[in-house]
Structure formats: structure tokens, C-alpha cells
Amino acid sequence: MAETVLITGASRGIGREAALLFARQGMRVAINYRIQKEQAEALARLLREQGVDAAAFQADVADREQVFQMVRRVEERFGGVDILVHSAGIAQQKLFTDLTFEEWRHMFAVHVDGLFHCCQAVLPHMIHQKAGRIVTVSSMWGEVGASCEVHYSAAKAAVIGMTKALAKELGPSGITVNCVAPGVIDTDMNASLTDDALAALREETPLCRIGTAQEAAEAIAFLASGRAAFITGQVLGVNGGIVI
């Protein structure tokens, strides 16, 4: 029987590319989105046209009740979630001294609370079947920190901490938990960067280029596959060598 993968933030960027990869592997794909309904449903239609069982599910991952309702709908449609990919995220560049508490909390609500809600919603099925894979998406800034992105860096560092701790706790249940930490990737999230900023980042990257969403998605697909069955609690950097 085909496995079911739930991908948060799958209407665009890395999440969308991950959905395409999992679909090619014959999985049932649950596409989560918050506001990009048209994009998410278009992706689901595309996958169904290719013979893949796919559907879009709306939920704000920062809202616990919405997450649990979404997972119930996914289970009704596909059965339990075998693979969770938490790629939903937001970004903001702002001086730390100018940050409002609301902006700080919103950053953590999406990245950290969202991961908490999603994991708690899907884990009963995984624990019951003594199998499952969780792949989180952090950032190189969660490893080394970024000026003017303190709240983003702190939230992404928390994702790494949760990944490592969950891996230890869930290992006896046959569940792996790993993290992908992208570097500078060509996505909408980085569209606000100026040409000069992107040029500087390319120059700073040993491979001398910006990464693609598909390259980050390939790492996610690997960690969710049987090839990574003995890998857990790890952070895989997809960053062109900018963080080593």
C-alpha cells in the first residue's frame, strides 16, 4: 500500500518541489497551505492528472485546532500520515531592537509551535504502527545566526533542537526525525533580497551559486526514504558549503 506524506507549506518553494518528488515515488500526497489556495489546488490537480492520489488541505500551522482538524481530514482521505515534512515558514529582516513582541511570537508560532502541533497530531498513528519519518526544515541561520534575523535564527535553531530531542524519544518506536537546513535558495522567501545582496551571498558560497528548491527537496526526500533508515537526529545542510 502506498504511503501518505503530509507536507506543510507545500503550495510553493521547497514544499512544492518535495510534493512533486514524493508523487514521483508513488506516494499519496497531502498538500498543506495557509492562504495560497489556488496554487495548492493547482498542484493537487497536476498530481492527480499524473495518476497520483493527492489533495490540498488548508490550515494555519500556528493554530493548533486547525492543525488537528487538517490531520483528521487527511486521515479520512488517505489513512494515517506515514511521513511528515514540516516546511511551512515565514521570514523577516529587521533590527532586533525594532522587533515587536508580536513579530517575535509570530515567528515562533509558525516555525516552532507549528512543528509542535503537527508532530503531536500525526504521532499517534506513527507510534501505533511503530514506523514513521519526520523531516523538519530549518535554515543555515538556525546553525550560525544571522544579523537582522534574530527571531528567525532563534526559531530555526529551536527546530534543530526539537529534531534532535524527538529523534531520541521516538527512536524506540521506529520513527526517524531529521532536519534539512537550506542555505540561500531561489524561492519566494528570498525574493526580497537585492541583486547586490544575492551577488554577495553567491560570492560567499564555495560553490559560487544560489541553490534551487529542488535541491533542498531532494535532501528531504532522501531523509524520508528507506535509504536513510539508520539516520536520525541529523541536520543535513544544503547550502553550497557556505556553512561547514
C-alpha positions in Angstrom: 0.0 0.0 0.0 1.3 3.5 -0.9 2.5 5.7 2.0 0.9 9.0 2.8 3.1 12.1 3.1 1.8 15.4 4.6 3.8 18.4 3.6 3.2 21.7 5.3 3.7 24.9 3.3 3.6 22.8 0.1 1.9 25.4 -2.2 5.2 26.8 -3.3 9.0 26.7 -2.9 10.7 23.8 -1.3 7.5 22.3 -0.1 6.1 22.2 -3.6 9.2 20.6 -5.0 9.1 18.0 -2.3 5.4 17.2 -3.2 6.5 16.6 -6.8 9.3 14.3 -5.7 7.1 12.2 -3.4 4.5 12.0 -6.1 7.0 10.5 -8.5 7.7 7.9 -5.8 4.1 6.8 -5.9 3.0 8.2 -2.5 -0.3 9.7 -1.6 0.4 13.4 -1.1 -1.4 15.8 1.3 -0.6 19.4 0.4 -1.0 21.8 3.2 -1.4 25.6 2.6 -2.4 28.6 4.6 -3.6 31.2 2.1 -2.3 30.0 -1.3 -5.4 28.0 -2.1 -5.2 28.4 -5.9 -1.6 27.3 -6.1 -2.1 24.3 -3.7 -5.2 23.1 -5.6 -3.5 23.5 -8.9 -0.6 21.4 -7.7 -3.1 18.7 -6.4 -4.8 18.7 -9.8 -1.5 18.3 -11.6 -0.5 15.3 -9.5 -3.9 13.7 -9.9 -3.6 14.1 -13.7 -0.4 12.1 -13.3 -2.2 9.3 -11.6 -1.2 10.3 -8.0 -3.6 10.4 -5.2 -3.3 14.0 -4.0 -5.3 16.7 -2.3 -4.9 20.1 -0.8 -5.7 20.9 2.9 -6.0 24.4 4.4 -4.6 25.0 7.8 -2.5 27.7 9.6 0.1 25.6 11.3 0.3 28.2 14.1 -3.2 27.3 15.0 -3.4 24.1 17.0 -7.1 23.4 16.3 -6.7 24.0 12.6 -3.7 21.5 12.5 -5.6 18.8 14.3 -8.7 19.3 12.1 -6.4 19.1 9.0 -4.8 15.9 10.1 -8.2 14.4 10.8 -9.3 15.3 7.2 -6.0 13.8 5.8 -6.7 10.6 7.8 -10.2 10.4 6.5 -9.0 10.8 2.9 -5.7 8.8 2.9 -5.4 7.0 6.3 -2.7 7.8 8.8 0.3 10.0 8.0 3.4 7.9 7.4 5.7 10.9 6.6 5.5 14.4 7.9 7.5 17.2 6.2 7.3 20.4 8.1 8.4 23.1 5.6 5.9 25.9 6.4 7.8 29.0 7.2 8.0 32.8 7.1 10.9 35.2 7.1 11.5 38.8 8.1 14.5 41.1 8.2 14.5 43.6 10.9 16.8 45.1 13.5 16.4 43.2 16.8 15.8 46.5 18.7 12.9 47.3 16.3 11.2 43.9 16.7 7.8 43.9 18.3 6.8 41.1 20.7 4.0 40.2 18.2 6.6 39.7 15.4 8.8 37.6 17.7 5.8 35.5 18.8 4.5 35.1 15.2 7.9 33.8 14.0 8.0 31.2 16.8 4.3 30.4 16.3 4.8 29.3 12.7 8.2 27.6 13.0 8.2 26.1 16.5 4.6 25.9 17.6 3.7 24.7 14.2 6.1 21.9 14.3 4.9 21.0 17.8 1.2 20.9 16.7 1.9 18.9 13.6 4.1 16.3 15.3 1.6 15.8 18.1 -1.2 15.4 15.6 0.5 12.7 13.4 2.4 10.8 16.0 -0.4 8.6 17.4 -0.6 6.8 14.1 3.2 6.5 13.7 3.7 5.2 17.2 0.9 2.7 16.8 2.4 1.3 13.6 5.9 1.6 15.1 7.1 3.3 11.9 7.3 6.8 10.6 9.5 9.6 9.3 9.6 13.2 10.2 11.6 15.7 8.3 11.9 19.3 9.6 13.2 22.3 7.7 15.4 24.7 9.5 18.0 27.0 7.9 21.7 27.6 7.9 20.8 30.7 10.1 19.5 28.3 12.7 23.0 26.9 12.9 25.1 30.1 12.8 22.7 33.0 13.3 22.0 36.0 11.0 22.2 39.7 11.7 18.8 41.4 11.4 17.1 38.0 11.6 17.5 37.2 15.3 13.9 36.0 15.7 14.1 33.8 12.5 17.5 32.4 13.5 16.3 31.6 17.1 13.2 29.9 15.8 15.1 27.8 13.3 17.6 26.9 16.0 14.7 25.7 18.1 13.6 23.5 15.2 17.0 21.8 15.2 16.8 21.3 19.0 13.3 19.7 18.7 14.6 17.5 15.9 17.4 16.1 17.9 15.3 15.6 21.1 12.4 14.0 19.2 14.8 11.6 17.4 16.0 10.3 20.8 12.5 10.0 22.2 10.9 8.4 19.1 13.7 6.1 18.0 12.4 3.2 20.1 9.1 3.5 18.2 10.8 3.0 14.9 10.4 6.7 13.9 13.2 8.7 12.4 13.4 12.5 12.8 15.8 14.5 10.7 16.3 18.1 9.6 17.3 19.8 6.3 19.0 23.2 6.8 19.0 25.0 3.5 21.3 27.8 2.6 20.4 30.5 0.2 17.8 29.0 -2.0 16.0 30.6 -5.0 12.5 30.8 -3.5 9.8 33.5 -2.9 11.1 33.8 0.6 14.4 35.2 -0.7 12.8 37.3 -3.4 13.1 40.4 -1.3 16.9 40.3 -1.3 18.6 42.8 -3.6 20.7 41.9 -6.5 23.8 43.1 -4.6 22.9 41.0 -1.6 22.4 37.9 -3.7 25.7 38.6 -5.5 27.5 38.8 -2.2 25.9 35.6 -1.0 26.9 33.8 -4.2 30.5 35.0 -3.8 30.5 33.8 -0.1 29.3 30.4 -1.1 32.1 28.0 -2.1 30.0 26.6 -5.0 29.5 30.1 -6.2 25.8 30.0 -6.8 22.4 30.0 -5.2 20.7 26.7 -4.6 17.4 25.6 -6.0 14.2 24.5 -4.3 14.5 21.1 -6.0 18.0 20.5 -4.5 16.6 21.1 -1.0 13.6 18.9 -1.7 16.0 16.1 -2.9 17.5 16.1 0.6 14.1 16.0 2.2 13.1 13.0 0.0 16.3 11.2 0.9 15.8 11.6 4.6 12.2 10.4 4.3 13.3 7.3 2.3 14.3 3.8 3.2 17.9 4.7 2.2 18.0 6.8 5.4 16.6 4.2 7.7 19.6 4.3 10.0 19.9 8.1 10.1 18.1 10.0 12.8 18.6 13.2 14.7 20.8 14.7 12.0 21.0 18.1 10.3 21.7 17.9 6.6 23.0 21.2 5.2 22.0 22.1 1.7 24.0 25.3 1.4 26.7 25.0 -1.2 29.4 25.0 1.5 28.6 28.4 3.0 28.3 26.7 6.4 30.6 23.9 7.1 
